[in-house]
Amino acid sequence: MIEGFSLLGSAMPDLSVFQYNAVANIFSMTVATMGAAALFLFMSRAHVDAEYRPALLVSGLVVSIACYHYFMIRHSWHDAYKLAETGGGYVGSGAAFNDFYRYADWILTVPLLMVELVAVLRLHPSKATSLLTRLVIAAALMIALGYPGEVISDPARWQERVIWGGLSSIPFFYILYVLWTELTNSLSSQPPAARKLLEIARLVILITWAVYPIAYALGGTPEALAAKAGTANAANAIVGATGVVGLQIGYAIADMTAKAGFGVLIYLIARAKSTKTALGEAYAAA
Ligand SMILES: *C/C=C(C)/C=C/C=C(C)/C=C/C1=C(C)CCCC1(C)C
């Protein structure tokens, strides 16, 4: 199991100019989105009541952490490729693409996403503590169990990747179940203006989180792994490169929605629940 287990990523498949740029551009866009969301969330704290400011602070931290990591991922992608001398595509430079940044990001940000959500719900303290403990532990387990599978690049070991993905899916479904039932239960105790937004937040989590295991599966087919390891034949390499590109783009879009988009929703919920600030009064009266 240890063999081929690398903290520094692995060899990269040959890419067309379009494929290389698609990934580079989406990474760059993700840095901008996360950075702008961080500014917005930090500066919007003044527009909500004091008890909702911690939720916005944590939301701002989540996108700040992601902004930094995507900046590093963007650099690592740049370093991992060079223009091919012939054929007009990109080939691996020999430097490893660092997959670890993303998992380092998730292990910090996914538990914090749970914190921002529970903070904005403002449940009874004992209830909030129990809910948060369960969600944070499950989130950390989900990411920790996915990582050993993510770094497998030997096509002969694709079954192992499926097993780690399956193990990681246990806490994944547990979180979705707990969130869905708890959010549904809390709806009746929330002000009407916040209810609709919480229903949207519930859907956003369900849909964006589902993208991650799908992207993981795309990048883990035997073809994708063979292309990563540089052992694929020409036809399979094309399928494999598509899988690797699909995985990177899928994760980046899901991260923007699940962090920046979700952060804006948390802000809207906080504002809808605020009664003391001027904006809150206007909102509550509407
Ligand atoms: C901001 C980052 C977020 C919301 C990351 C969420 C990540 C997941 C829901 C990952 C789930 C995975 C599985 C359910 C199985 C395969 C391995 C993972 C880690 C990709």
The ligand as an SDF file (V2000), in Angstrom:
LIG
                    3D

 20 20  0  0  0  0  0  0  0  0999 V2000
  -14.6470   23.3100    0.1320 C   0  0  0  0  0  0  0  0  0  0  0  0
  -14.4900   21.9490   -0.0020 C   0  0  0  0  0  0  0  0  0  0  0  0
  -15.4760   21.0090    0.1200 C   0  0  0  0  0  0  0  0  0  0  0  0
  -16.8930   21.3640    0.4300 C   0  0  0  0  0  0  0  0  0  0  0  0
  -15.0650   19.6650   -0.0770 C   0  0  0  0  0  0  0  0  0  0  0  0
  -15.8730   18.6110   -0.0330 C   0  0  0  0  0  0  0  0  0  0  0  0
  -15.3350   17.3310   -0.3200 C   0  0  0  0  0  0  0  0  0  0  0  0
  -16.0520   16.1740   -0.4260 C   0  0  0  0  0  0  0  0  0  0  0  0
  -17.5260   16.1210   -0.2000 C   0  0  0  0  0  0  0  0  0  0  0  0
  -15.2920   14.9960   -0.7760 C   0  0  0  0  0  0  0  0  0  0  0  0
  -15.7720   13.7720   -0.8390 C   0  0  0  0  0  0  0  0  0  0  0  0
  -15.0780   12.5410   -1.2670 C   0  0  0  0  0  0  0  0  0  0  0  0
  -15.8450   11.3740   -1.3170 C   0  0  0  0  0  0  0  0  0  0  0  0
  -17.2710   11.3440   -0.8340 C   0  0  0  0  0  0  0  0  0  0  0  0
  -15.3330   10.0890   -1.8500 C   0  0  0  0  0  0  0  0  0  0  0  0
  -14.0740   10.2470   -2.6420 C   0  0  0  0  0  0  0  0  0  0  0  0
  -13.0930   11.0980   -1.9420 C   0  0  0  0  0  0  0  0  0  0  0  0
  -13.6000   12.5180   -1.6850 C   0  0  0  0  0  0  0  0  0  0  0  0
  -12.7200   13.0450   -0.5630 C   0  0  0  0  0  0  0  0  0  0  0  0
  -13.3850   13.3420   -2.9510 C   0  0  0  0  0  0  0  0  0  0  0  0
  1  2  1  0
  2  3  2  0
  3  4  1  0
  3  5  1  0
  5  6  2  0
  6  7  1  0
  7  8  2  0
  8  9  1  0
  8 10  1  0
 10 11  2  0
 11 12  1  0
 12 13  2  0
 12 18  1  0
 13 14  1  0
 13 15  1  0
 15 16  1  0
 16 17  1  0
 17 18  1  0
 18 19  1  0
 18 20  1  0
M  END
$$$$
